[in-house]
Amino acid sequence: YDDAWEGGQDKVELWEMHIDWLDENNSFLSGPAEISGAPFELTLCDGALFSCLAQPNGVRLDALQDIILHRAPYLNFGSFESILMLFAVDADGNNRAGLRWMELRRAGGAWELHQEGTFAPDDGLHRFAGSIAMDYGGNIMMAYTVTGPDKAPSLRFTGRRAADLPGIMTVEEYEFASGLSSQSSNRWGDYAAMSVDPGNGKDFWFTGEYMKGNDNWGTRIMKAHLRRDSTDAGPRALLRPEDSAFLTDAEPVQVSIRNYGLKPVAGLVAGYRVDGGPVTADTITETIPTQAEYLHTFSSTASLQDLGPHSFLVFTSLEGDSAWFNDTLRAAVIQLPRRDVSVTDIKGLDGTICDSFLLAGISLANAGADSLFSAEISYRLNDGPAQQASWTGSLAPGERESVSVMLGPLNDGPNTFSATASLPNGLADENPANNNREETFTAFPNGETAVLQLLTDDYPEETSWELRDESGALLFSGGPYAEALVLAEERVCLPPACYVLTLFDSFGDGLAGMSLGSFQILDDEGRVLARLENINFGNEIDLEFCLPFRCFLQLSAVVDNESAAGAADGSIILGLENGLPPFSYSIDGGNTFQSDPVFEGLAAGTYPAVVRDANQCQADTLLEVGSCNLLASAEVTNVVEPGQGEGKIVVEVTGGLGPYAYSIDGLNFQDGNVFSGLEAGEYEVTIRDGGTGCETVLQVAVDLAVNTAEVQFFGRQVKAFPNPTGGYLRVEVRGAGKRPFLPLRILDGRGRVVRHGRLATFGETSRGVVSLYGLPAGTYYLQFLDEAFGGLYPLLLQD
């Protein structure tokens, strides 16, 4: 907060938020805590725009004023917490940008200002768009943009060591990315970021924007760390004692101490404490050379005979050592049990069990230091009585063995199984915490097994699936897959019922890669429950099946009307899913069947279609072949002023032979497709095709409007061009409504789907490009997956 805004005092406001994801009533927001320091002036650019920092080409750069720059890094050093922040300020009262940095600290109480400073050397340059961070030793580095009337935007850094005087950046400023040209706009450097490598706590990483040559901007990634301190030593490792089952109440304690600094050290104090007890401290009089290690055995021993882990805190203290992060070491030494038998796992409970009984395996492990020769096992299924078993054998420390037990009868649904081991070698277990294990699993004693077999295509990462019950609840899922052209099989146990498996392809071409995939669902006897027939199914397809087996043949059809009454050139293409080939097709109610799903040369009329598969499953429906394929549309100019006859209807028609006659009253027909001089009202446009004798009717309305430039569209219109084509067509559809996309597919001459696609809707027109590239020359059919656009639209692909 700048006092220039609304008076008061320059300050930073700090808010703290606690979020409890399990209980929102425990979440709270506190603050702001107001922290004041030296006065500052945030305003660099007057007026509504924040672009005022000069560069050589005269274009002013955005100063990024009034905000704390990315990011305010937080560190917890144990004894205190630290937050850094950085923001642009007016460094000299003349709107020259400098960088105010602040460090806040909290040591168990409230947040306070620990140190602050403004970095703005007196060289006339602006410094802004920066980022700051602190390493694990308390050293600080910040990097930023510099610019000026004669200085192209460049990147520099500075910093300070933890032991330096507060408030001063003592590291000499260094330019690591020199600007070679100017930015052509005022946008600049929003994404500068400084961070510290968490792996070593020392390396600073920065990325920011600078200007390359020819007015091109670029980003530079910089890695740096402040060099070693002159005086820096600390514990490297706890060497003794080590984990053992034979620790005593007087264990010698030995540590390795390393001199990390540039100078030899002497007079270092080393200490330790165990389990929060009293501190033992020794003064090391020997001199430790730079980069050397010294092994020190403490003058007092540690009592570790109690079973379990013992926490060691090892520390050093050395005058002049400012690298606090490596002055402490925490380690644990475990008094291991000698007699300890544990249950580490229960095998055979994975997935859903499709039986009334189950052979499970209890994994018994020797977690003690003595060899294990015997143990007692108690196990229980659900609320049944506890069963007892005795184990004998020989397990060395760390070894394990599986003990098989038969479980049953199982409940229908959730089951709980628990196992407990005890009395290793007939004696009390010294660590009973690991003796018991409980697992919950699902069983369907009367269930059926479904075997899902997926042969991946060349792009397995596109394929996934979901299995749901009739209510839509998700039961199982799989994919995406990693290996191409591999048969993946999964067995699932399901109660007797019907289910839907949805197969997904993220690209939209099903399993139709260069090498085709496949998918089927079998029962435990190998009978096909469902099979994918339409390999190129687009983005998703549903396969329905039942357990035990039930016919679930699904019939679909595409009908194309005859072009004129009596022309007898209509067609029907039958399709099906969830059947077992070979398939038979009929359109005369099953009196005659054929293996080809395409029926051509049909007259207008009703056709009872029947399909049958190898399991003798059958599906049927009634199909209607119409006598005309006329498709009519109209553009209507509305009326602005009643009584002036401004309305107009322009009719378009496709799918006939012509010539056409047009009427708007059903009585009087004309050769022209334009009706003008109309008043507002509803009109029934009738179109007659003289070549085929077909007739179609279109309802349109002339409305009152603000101006006559507003044109309304009625009906349906499909254009595909060029047709014939060498591979690509542009498709435009009017009359599809406001839907954002109009899905489509391309069928070959045998009714097989060879392409999927969709048109994007802009305004009242859906348009896009359809590719037949890579298909053999011949006749194909465009089909829209919209009831308003029934029928097929032929496309001719040429060589």
C-alpha positions in Angstrom: 0.0 0.0 0.0 1.3 3.4 -1.1 0.4 6.4 1.2 0.0 8.4 -2.0 -3.2 6.5 -2.8 -5.3 7.4 0.2 -3.0 8.8 2.8 -1.7 7.0 5.9 1.6 5.1 5.9 3.4 3.0 3.3 3.0 -0.6 4.3 2.6 -4.3 3.2 -0.5 -6.2 4.1 -0.1 -9.9 4.9 -3.0 -12.3 4.9 -3.0 -15.9 6.0 -5.4 -18.7 4.9 -5.9 -22.1 6.5 -7.9 -24.6 4.4 -9.2 -27.9 5.9 -10.4 -29.9 2.9 -12.2 -32.4 5.1 -14.1 -29.9 7.3 -14.8 -26.5 5.8 -15.8 -25.2 9.3 -12.1 -25.5 10.3 -11.0 -23.2 7.4 -10.4 -19.6 8.1 -8.8 -16.4 6.7 -6.9 -14.0 9.0 -5.4 -10.6 8.4 -4.3 -8.3 7.2 -1.2 -7.9 9.4 0.2 -4.5 8.5 4.0 -4.3 8.2 5.6 -0.9 7.7 9.1 -0.1 6.6 10.9 2.8 4.9 8.7 5.0 2.8 8.4 4.2 -0.9 6.7 5.6 -4.0 5.0 3.1 -6.3 3.8 5.4 -9.0 6.2 5.5 -12.0 3.8 6.1 -14.8 1.2 8.9 -14.4 -2.2 8.6 -16.0 -4.3 5.5 -16.9 -1.4 3.7 -18.8 1.5 2.1 -17.1 4.0 2.4 -20.0 6.7 5.0 -19.2 10.1 3.3 -19.1 12.4 4.4 -21.9 14.2 2.2 -24.4 16.3 3.3 -27.5 13.4 3.2 -30.1 11.3 5.6 -28.0 8.5 3.1 -27.3 7.8 3.1 -23.6 7.7 -0.2 -21.6 5.1 -1.2 -19.0 6.7 -0.7 -15.6 4.6 -3.4 -13.9 4.0 -0.9 -11.1 1.7 -1.3 -8.0 2.1 -5.1 -7.7 4.4 -7.5 -5.8 6.3 -9.3 -8.5 6.2 -13.1 -9.0 6.7 -14.5 -6.6 6.9 -14.0 -2.7 8.9 -17.1 -1.8 8.5 -18.7 1.6 11.0 -20.8 3.6 10.8 -22.5 7.0 14.2 -22.7 8.7 12.8 -24.5 11.8 13.6 -21.7 14.3 12.0 -19.0 12.0 10.0 -18.5 8.8 10.9 -16.2 6.0 9.0 -14.5 3.2 10.7 -12.4 0.5 9.0 -9.8 -1.8 10.1 -7.5 -4.6 8.3 -4.6 -6.3 9.1 -1.6 -8.5 9.5 1.9 -6.9 10.4 5.4 -7.9 14.1 5.4 -6.9 15.0 9.1 -7.2 11.7 11.1 -7.3 12.1 11.4 -11.1 10.2 8.2 -12.0 13.4 6.1 -12.4 12.5 2.5 -11.6 14.3 0.7 -8.9 13.5 -2.5 -7.0 12.4 -2.4 -3.3 13.0 -5.8 -1.7 11.8 -6.9 1.8 12.3 -9.9 4.0 9.7 -10.7 6.6 10.3 -13.1 9.4 8.3 -14.9 12.1 10.0 -16.7 15.0 7.0 -18.2 16.9 5.1 -14.8 17.1 3.9 -12.3 14.6 5.4 -11.5 11.2 7.9 -8.7 11.4 10.1 -6.8 8.9 13.6 -8.3 9.2 15.4 -6.3 6.5 14.7 -4.3 3.4 16.5 -2.2 0.7 16.1 -0.5 -2.6 18.4 -1.6 -5.4 18.9 1.3 -7.8 22.5 2.1 -8.7 22.9 5.8 -9.8 23.4 5.2 -13.5 20.2 6.5 -15.0 18.9 3.1 -15.9 15.5 1.5 -14.9 15.4 -1.8 -13.0 12.1 -3.6 -13.0 10.3 -6.8 -13.9 12.3 -8.9 -11.5 12.1 -11.9 -9.2 13.8 -12.8 -6.0 14.5 -16.0 -4.0 16.5 -17.3 -1.0 18.6 -20.5 -0.8 18.6 -22.9 2.1 21.6 -21.0 3.6 19.7 -17.7 3.8 21.5 -16.2 0.8 19.4 -14.0 -1.5 19.6 -13.5 -5.3 17.4 -11.4 -7.5 17.3 -10.9 -11.3 15.5 -8.2 -13.3 15.3 -6.2 -16.5 17.4 -3.0 -17.1 16.5 -0.5 -19.8 17.1 3.1 -20.6 17.1 5.7 -23.5 20.5 4.2 -24.7 20.2 0.8 -23.2 18.2 -2.0 -24.9 16.2 -4.2 -22.5 18.7 -6.6 -20.8 18.8 -9.0 -17.9 21.1 -8.6 -14.8 21.3 -10.1 -11.3 22.6 -9.2 -7.9 22.4 -10.8 -4.4 23.7 -11.0 -0.9 25.0 -13.6 1.5 23.3 -14.4 4.7 26.0 -12.9 6.9 26.2 -9.6 5.1 25.0 -6.4 6.7 21.2 -6.2 6.5 19.4 -4.3 3.7 22.4 -4.4 1.2 22.8 -6.3 -2.0 26.5 -7.0 -1.8 27.0 -9.2 -4.9 28.3 -7.1 -7.8 25.7 -6.6 -10.4 26.2 -8.8 -13.5 24.6 -8.7 -16.9 23.9 -12.2 -18.3 21.7 -11.3 -21.3 22.5 -8.2 -23.2 19.8 -6.5 -25.2 20.5 -5.9 -28.9 17.4 -4.1 -30.1 14.1 -2.5 -28.8 10.7 -3.9 -28.1 8.1 -2.7 -30.7 5.2 -2.6 -28.1 4.8 -1.6 -24.5 4.2 -5.2 -23.2 7.1 -6.5 -21.2 8.4 -9.3 -19.0 5.3 -10.5 -17.2 6.8 -13.9 -16.5 10.1 -13.4 -14.8 10.7 -16.1 -12.2 13.5 -17.0 -9.7 13.5 -20.2 -7.8 15.9 -22.5 -5.9 16.7 -26.1 -6.7 15.1 -28.1 -4.0 17.6 -30.9 -4.6 20.6 -29.1 -3.2 19.1 -25.9 -1.8 21.9 -23.8 -3.4 21.3 -23.3 -7.1 19.3 -20.3 -8.2 17.4 -20.7 -11.5 15.9 -17.7 -13.3 14.0 -17.1 -16.5 13.1 -13.7 -18.0 12.7 -11.7 -21.2 15.3 -9.7 -23.1 15.7 -8.3 -26.6 17.6 -10.2 -29.2 18.6 -8.6 -32.5 16.2 -7.3 -35.2 13.5 -6.3 -32.7 12.9 -9.9 -31.7 12.4 -10.8 -28.0 13.8 -13.9 -26.4 13.9 -15.6 -23.0 17.1 -16.5 -21.1 17.4 -19.3 -18.5 20.1 -18.6 -15.9 21.6 -20.8 -13.2 23.8 -19.4 -10.5 24.8 -20.0 -6.9 26.7 -17.9 -4.4 30.2 -19.4 -3.9 31.1 -21.2 -0.7 31.4 -19.3 2.6 34.8 -18.9 4.0 33.7 -20.5 7.3 31.2 -23.3 7.0 31.2 -26.7 8.7 28.5 -29.2 9.7 27.7 -32.8 10.5 27.6 -35.0 7.4 26.5 -38.4 8.8 25.8 -40.3 12.0 28.1 -43.3 11.7 27.4 -45.1 15.0 25.3 -46.6 16.4 23.4 -48.5 13.6 20.1 -50.3 13.6 20.4 -53.5 15.5 18.5 -55.9 17.7 21.4 -55.8 20.3 21.7 -52.1 21.2 22.6 -51.4 24.8 22.1 -48.6 27.3 25.7 -47.4 26.6 26.2 -47.1 22.9 29.1 -45.0 21.6 28.0 -42.2 19.3 30.3 -41.3 16.4 29.6 -38.6 13.7 31.3 -37.4 10.5 31.9 -33.6 10.4 32.8 -31.9 7.2 34.5 -28.5 6.5 32.5 -27.1 3.6 34.2 -23.7 3.7 37.2 -22.1 2.1 39.3 -21.9 5.3 40.4 -24.5 7.9 38.4 -24.5 11.1 39.2 -25.1 14.7 37.3 -24.8 18.0 34.1 -26.3 16.6 31.5 -27.5 19.1 29.7 -30.7 18.2 26.7 -32.0 20.1 23.8 -34.5 20.0 20.6 -35.4 21.8 18.5 -38.5 21.7 14.7 -38.7 21.9 14.6 -35.1 23.1 16.8 -35.8 26.1 19.7 -33.8 27.5 22.3 -32.4 25.1 25.9 -33.8 24.9 28.4 -31.3 23.5 32.1 -31.6 22.9 34.7 -29.0 21.7 36.8 -30.3 18.9 40.3 -28.8 19.3 41.8 -30.3 16.1 42.0 -28.2 13.0 39.8 -29.5 10.1 41.3 -28.6 6.7 39.0 -27.3 4.0 36.8 -29.9 2.3 38.0 -32.5 4.8 36.0 -34.8 7.1 36.7 -35.4 10.8 35.3 -38.4 12.7 34.4 -37.6 16.2 33.3 -40.0 18.9 31.4 -38.2 21.7 32.6 -38.4 25.3 29.2 -39.7 26.5 27.2 -42.7 25.3 23.5 -43.1 24.4 20.9 -45.4 26.0 19.1 -47.3 23.2 17.9 -50.5 24.7 14.2 -49.7 24.4 12.6 -51.3 21.4 11.8 -49.1 18.4 13.2 -46.0 16.7 15.4 -43.5 18.6 15.6 -39.9 17.2 19.0 -38.3 17.0 19.6 -34.6 16.6 23.3 -33.9 15.8 24.5 -30.3 15.5 27.6 -28.1 15.2 28.4 -24.6 16.3 31.2 -22.5 14.9 32.0 -18.8 15.2 31.6 -17.1 11.8 29.6 -19.9 10.2 26.6 -18.3 8.5 25.4 -21.4 6.5 22.8 -22.5 9.0 21.1 -25.0 6.8 23.9 -27.6 7.1 24.6 -27.2 10.9 22.0 -29.8 12.0 21.4 -33.4 11.1 18.5 -35.6 12.1 18.7 -39.4 12.0 17.0 -42.4 13.5 18.5 -45.5 15.0 16.2 -48.5 15.5 16.4 -51.1 18.3 15.1 -54.0 16.2 13.0 -56.8 17.8 14.6 -60.2 18.0 11.2 -62.0 17.9 8.8 -60.4 15.4 6.4 -62.2 13.1 4.3 -60.0 10.8 1.5 -60.4 8.2 2.7 -58.3 5.2 0.0 -59.2 2.6 -3.0 -61.2 1.8 -2.9 -62.6 -1.8 -5.7 -63.7 -4.0 -8.2 -60.9 -3.1 -7.5 -58.7 -6.1 -10.4 -57.8 -8.4 -13.9 -59.3 -8.0 -14.3 -62.9 -7.0 -16.7 -64.9 -9.1 -17.1 -67.9 -6.8 -18.5 -69.0 -3.5 -15.0 -70.1 -2.2 -11.6 -68.6 -2.5 -8.0 -69.9 -1.8 -6.2 -67.0 -0.2 -2.5 -66.7 0.7 -1.4 -65.1 4.0 2.1 -63.7 3.6 4.0 -64.4 6.8 7.3 -62.6 7.3 10.2 -62.8 9.8 10.6 -59.1 10.9 12.9 -60.0 13.8 16.6 -60.6 14.2 16.3 -64.3 15.2 15.4 -67.1 12.8 11.8 -68.0 12.8 10.7 -71.6 13.1 7.1 -71.5 14.2 4.1 -69.1 14.6 0.4 -69.2 15.2 -2.1 -67.7 12.8 -5.7 -66.7 13.5 -8.0 -65.6 10.6 -11.6 -64.6 10.2 -14.0 -64.1 7.3 -16.7 -61.5 7.8 -18.5 -62.1 11.1 -17.6 -65.8 11.2 -15.7 -67.6 13.9 -11.9 -67.2 14.1 -10.0 -70.1 12.6 -6.6 -71.2 13.9 -3.6 -72.5 12.0 -0.1 -73.4 13.1 2.9 -72.7 10.9 6.3 -74.4 11.1 9.3 -73.9 8.9 12.4 -71.9 8.8 12.6 -68.2 7.9 15.8 -66.2 8.2 15.5 -62.5 9.1 13.6 -60.7 6.3 12.3 -63.8 4.6 8.6 -64.5 4.0 6.4 -67.4 3.1 2.7 -67.7 2.0 0.3 -69.7 4.0 -2.7 -70.9 2.0 -6.2 -70.9 3.6 -9.6 -71.7 2.0 -12.3 -69.0 2.5 -16.0 -69.5 2.1 -18.8 -69.3 1.7 -18.4 -65.8 0.5 -21.1 -63.0 0.8 -22.7 -61.5 -2.3 -21.0 -58.1 -2.4 -18.4 -56.8 0.1 -16.4 -59.3 2.2 -13.8 -58.7 5.0 -10.9 -61.0 5.7 -8.5 -60.5 8.6 -5.4 -62.4 9.6 -3.2 -62.2 12.8 0.2 -63.8 13.5 1.6 -64.4 17.0 3.9 -66.4 19.2 7.1 -66.4 17.1 9.0 -69.5 18.2 6.4 -70.0 20.9 7.4 -66.7 22.7 5.8 -63.3 23.0 6.1 -61.1 19.9 8.2 -58.0 20.7 6.5 -55.9 18.0 2.8 -56.7 17.8 2.0 -53.5 15.8 2.6 -55.4 12.5 0.9 -58.7 13.4 -2.5 -58.0 11.9 -3.8 -57.3 8.4 -7.4 -56.8 7.2 -8.6 -56.6 3.6 -12.0 -55.9 2.0 -12.9 -57.5 -1.3 -16.0 -58.0 -3.5 -17.5 -61.3 -4.4 -20.4 -62.4 -6.6 -20.9 -66.1 -5.8 -23.6 -66.3 -8.5 -21.8 -63.9 -10.8 -20.6 -64.4 -14.4 -17.2 -63.7 -15.9 -16.9 -61.4 -18.8 -13.7 -61.5 -20.8 -12.8 -58.2 -22.5 -10.4 -58.6 -25.5 -8.9 -55.5 -27.1 -6.4 -55.7 -30.0 -4.8 -52.2 -30.1 -4.2 -50.5 -33.4 -1.1 -48.4 -34.2 -2.1 -45.7 -31.8 -2.9 -47.4 -28.4 -2.6 -44.2 -26.5 -5.9 -43.0 -28.1 -8.0 -46.0 -26.8 -9.9 -46.4 -23.5 -13.1 -47.9 -22.3 -15.7 -47.7 -19.5 -18.1 -50.4 -18.3 -21.3 -49.3 -16.7 -24.4 -51.0 -15.4 -28.0 -50.3 -16.5 -28.3 -47.4 -14.0 -25.1 -45.7 -15.5 -22.8 -46.4 -12.5 -19.2 -46.9 -13.5 -17.9 -50.4 -12.7 -14.6 -50.8 -14.5 -12.5 -48.8 -16.9 -9.3 -49.3 -18.9 -6.7 -47.5 -21.0 -5.1 -45.5 -22.5 -2.7 -48.3 -23.6 1.0 -48.2 -24.2 1.7 -50.9 -26.7 0.5 -51.1 -30.3 -0.9 -54.2 -32.0 -1.1 -56.1 -28.7 -4.0 -58.2 -27.4 -5.0 -56.8 -24.0 -7.4 -59.1 -22.0 -9.2 -58.3 -18.8 -11.6 -60.5 -16.9 -14.3 -59.0 -14.8 -16.9 -60.6 -12.6 -20.5 -59.2 -12.9 -23.8 -60.1 -11.3 -26.4 -61.4 -13.8 -27.7 -58.3 -15.6 -27.2 -56.2 -18.7 -24.4 -53.7 -19.2 -23.0 -51.1 -21.5 -19.4 -50.9 -22.5 -18.3 -47.6 -24.1 -15.2 -47.7 -26.3 -13.4 -44.4 -26.7 -10.9 -43.1 -29.3 -9.5 -39.7 -28.6 -8.5 -39.0 -32.2 -11.8 -39.9 -33.7 -11.0 -42.8 -36.1 -11.9 -45.8 -33.8 -9.5 -48.6 -34.1 -8.8 -47.9 -37.8 -5.0 -47.3 -37.7 -2.7 -48.4 -40.4 -3.1 -51.9 -38.8 -6.7 -52.4 -37.6 -7.6 -53.2 -34.0 -10.5 -55.2 -32.7 -12.7 -55.6 -29.6 -15.0 -58.2 -28.3 -16.5 -59.4 -25.1 -16.8 -63.1 -24.3 -18.3 -65.2 -21.5 -16.3 -67.7 -19.5 -17.2 -70.4 -22.1 -15.9 -68.4 -25.0 -19.3 -67.3 -26.4 -19.3 -63.8 -27.9 -21.4 -61.4 -25.9 -20.6 -58.3 -28.0 -18.3 -57.6 -30.8 -17.1 -54.4 -32.5 -18.1 -54.5 -36.2 -17.7 -50.8 -37.0 -13.9 -50.5 -36.6 -14.0 -46.8 -37.6 -16.5 -45.8 -35.0 -15.3 -42.2 -34.5 -14.8 -40.9 -30.9 -17.0 -43.5 -29.1 -19.4 -46.3 -29.5 -21.6 -48.3 -27.0 -21.7 -52.1 -27.0 -24.5 -53.6 -25.0 -24.5 -57.1 -23.6 -26.0 -59.3 -20.9 -24.8 -62.0 -18.5 -25.7 -64.8 -18.9 -25.8 -64.6 -22.7 -28.7 -62.9 -24.3 -29.3 -61.8 -27.9 -28.5 -58.1 -28.1 -28.3 -57.5 -31.8 -28.6 -53.8 -32.8 -29.9 -52.9 -36.2 -29.3 -49.6 -37.9 -30.1 -48.4 -41.4 -29.5 -45.7 -43.9 -32.3 -45.1 -46.4 -32.0 -43.1 -49.7 -35.3 -42.2 -51.4 -35.9 -42.9 -55.1 -35.1 -39.8 -57.2 -38.6 -39.6 -58.7 -41.9 -41.4 -58.4 -41.6 -44.7 -60.1 -37.8 -44.4 -60.7 -37.1 -47.4 -58.5 -33.6 -46.2 -57.7 -33.8 -46.0 -53.9 -31.5 -47.8 -51.6 -31.2 -49.3 -48.1 -27.9 -50.0 -46.3 -28.3 -52.1 -43.2 -25.8 -52.1 -40.3 -25.6 -53.9 -37.0 -23.5 -54.2 -33.8 -23.3 -56.8 -31.0 -23.5 -59.9 -33.2 -21.4 -62.8 -34.2 -20.6 -63.0 -38.0 -21.5 -64.2 -40.5 -24.5 -61.9 -40.8 -27.6 -62.3 -43.0 -29.8 -59.4 -44.2 -33.4 -59.2 -45.4 -35.8 -56.4 -46.4 -38.8 -58.7 -47.1 -39.5 -59.7 -43.5 -37.1 -62.6 -43.4 -38.5 -64.5 -46.4 -35.1 -64.2 -48.2 -31.7 -63.3 -46.9 -28.4 -62.2 -48.4 -24.9 -61.6 -47.1 -24.7 -58.1 -48.6 -26.0 -55.3 -46.4 -26.8 -53.1 -49.4 -30.1 -53.2 -51.2 -30.4 -51.1 -54.4 -32.9 -50.4 -57.1 -35.8 -50.0 -54.7 -39.2 -48.5 -55.4 -40.9 -46.2 -52.9 -42.6 -48.2 -50.1 -42.3 -49.9 -46.8 -39.7 -52.6 -46.2 -39.6 -54.9 -43.2 -35.9 -55.3 -42.5 -34.5 -58.2 -40.6 -30.8 -59.1 -39.7 -29.6 -62.3 -38.2 -26.2 -63.5 -36.9 -24.4 -66.8 -36.4 -26.0 -67.2 -32.9 -29.4 -67.0 -34.7 -30.0 -63.7 -32.9 -32.4 -61.5 -34.9 -33.4 -57.8 -35.0 -36.0 -56.2 -37.2 -37.5 -52.8 -38.0 -39.8 -51.2 -40.6 -38.1 -48.9 -43.2 -39.7 -46.4 -45.5 -38.3 -45.5 -48.9 -39.7 -42.3 -50.2 -40.5 -41.3 -53.7 -38.6 -38.0 -53.9 -35.2 -36.5 -52.9 -36.1 -32.8 -53.3 -34.4 -30.6 -50.8 -35.8 -27.0 -50.6 -34.6 -23.8 -48.9 -35.5 -20.1 -49.1 -33.9 -16.8 -48.3 -36.5 -14.2 -47.1 -36.3 -10.4 -47.1 -38.5 -9.0 -44.4 -40.8 -6.0 -44.4 -39.7 -2.7 -42.8 -42.8 -0.5 -43.5 -46.2 -2.3 -43.9 -48.1 -1.6 -47.2 -45.0 -1.0 -49.3 -44.6 -4.6 -50.6 -40.9 -4.9 -49.5 -41.0 -8.6 -48.7 -39.3 -11.1 -51.0 -38.8 -15.0 -51.1 -36.0 -16.6 -53.1 -36.3 -20.4 -53.4 -33.5 -22.9 -54.0 -34.1 -26.6 -54.7 -31.8 -29.6 -55.3 -32.3 -33.3 -55.7 -34.5 -33.2 -58.8 -34.2 -33.0 -62.6 -36.2 -29.8 -63.4 -37.6 -27.8 -64.8 -39.2 -26.5 -61.5 -42.5 -24.7 -60.9 -43.0 -22.6 -57.8 -46.1 -21.4 -55.9 -46.8 -19.6 -52.7 -50.5 -20.2 -52.6 -50.7 -23.8 -53.9 -52.8 -22.7 -56.9 -50.8 -20.3 -59.1 -47.3 -21.6 -60.2 -44.5 -19.8 -62.0 -41.2 -20.7 -63.6 -39.2 -18.2 -61.6 -37.9 -18.9 -58.0 -38.3 -15.3 -56.8 -41.5 -13.9 -55.2 -41.4 -10.2 -54.5 -43.8 -7.4 -53.5 -44.8 -9.4 -50.4 -46.3 -8.2 -47.1 -45.6 -9.7 -43.7 -47.2 -13.1 -43.2 -46.8 -16.8 -43.4 -46.4 -18.5 -46.8 -46.4 -22.1 -48.0 -44.0 -22.5 -50.8 -44.7 -25.5 -53.1 -42.0 -26.7 -55.6 -42.9 -29.2 -58.4 -40.2 -31.0 -60.3 -41.3 -31.4 -64.0 -38.6 -34.0 -64.6 -39.6 -36.4 -61.9 -43.1 -35.4 -60.9 -42.0 -34.9 -57.3 -43.4 -32.2 -55.1 -42.3 -30.7 -51.8 -43.6 -28.0 -49.5 -41.6 -25.4 -47.4 -43.1 -23.2 -44.7 -41.6 -19.7 -44.6 -42.6 -16.4 -42.9 -42.0 -12.8 -43.9 -41.6 -10.7 -40.7 -41.5 -7.1 -39.8 -37.8 -6.0 -39.3 -35.7 -3.0 -38.7 -34.2 -2.9 -42.2 -34.6 -4.8 -45.4 -30.9 -5.9 -45.3 -31.9 -8.6 -42.7 -32.3 -11.9 -44.6 -33.8 -15.0 -43.0 -33.1 -18.6 -44.0 -35.7 -21.4 -44.1 -35.4 -25.1 -45.0 -32.3 -27.1 -45.5 -29.4 -26.8 -47.9 -26.3 -29.0 -48.5 -23.4 -28.1 -50.8 -20.4 -30.3 -51.4 -17.7 -29.1 -53.9 -15.8 -29.9 -55.9 -17.7 -33.0 -56.7 -16.2 -35.1 -58.4 -13.1 -34.5 -56.3 -9.5 -35.7 -56.2 -9.4 -36.0 -52.4 -10.9 -33.0 -50.6 -14.3 -31.4 -50.6 -15.7 -28.3 -48.9 -19.1 -29.0 -47.3 -21.5 -26.2 -46.4 -24.9 -26.9 -44.7 -27.6 -24.4 -43.9 -30.6 -25.2 -41.7 -28.8 -27.2 -39.0 -29.8 -24.7 -36.3 -27.6 -23.3 -33.6 -25.7 -26.5 -32.7 -21.9 -25.7 -32.6 -21.0 -28.8 -34.6 -22.7 -31.0 -37.1 -21.3 -34.6 -37.0 -21.0 -36.6 -40.2 -19.5 -39.8 -41.6 -18.5 -41.1 -45.0 -19.7 -44.5 -46.2 -18.3 -46.6 -49.0 -20.4 -48.3 -51.6 -21.0 -51.3 -49.3 -22.2 -49.1 -46.4 -19.1 -49.4 -44.4 -18.0 -46.3 -42.4 -14.6 -45.1 -43.7 -14.3 -41.6 -42.3 -15.7 -39.5 -39.4 -15.8 -35.8 -39.2 -17.8 -32.7 -38.2 -18.7 -29.3 -39.5 -18.3 -26.2 -37.4 -21.3 -23.8 -37.2 -20.7 -20.1 -37.9 -23.8 -18.1 -37.8 -26.5 -20.0 -39.7 -24.0 -22.1 -41.8 -22.1 -25.2 -40.8 -19.0 -25.7 -42.8 -15.8 -27.6 -43.0 -13.5 -29.8 -45.2 -14.0 -33.5 -45.7 -11.1 -35.7 -46.8 -11.3 -38.7 -49.0 -7.6 -38.7 -49.4 -6.1 -42.2 -49.2 -9.3 -44.0 -50.2 -9.6 -45.9 -53.5 -11.5 -44.1 -56.3 -15.2 -44.7 -56.5 -18.5 -43.6 -55.1 -18.9 -42.6 -51.5 -21.8 -41.3 -49.4 -22.0 -38.3 -47.1 -24.3 -38.9 -44.1 -25.1 -36.3 -41.4 -25.8 -37.6 -38.0 -28.9 -35.4 -37.7 -32.5 -36.4 -38.2 -33.2 -33.2 -40.1 -30.7 -34.3 -42.8 -31.7 -37.8 -43.6 -30.6 -39.7 -46.6 -27.2 -40.0 -48.4 -25.3 -37.4 -50.5 -23.2 -39.1 -53.1 -19.6 -38.1 -53.6 -17.4 -39.2 -56.5 -13.7 -39.7 -55.8 -11.5 -39.7 -58.9 -7.9 -41.1 -59.3 
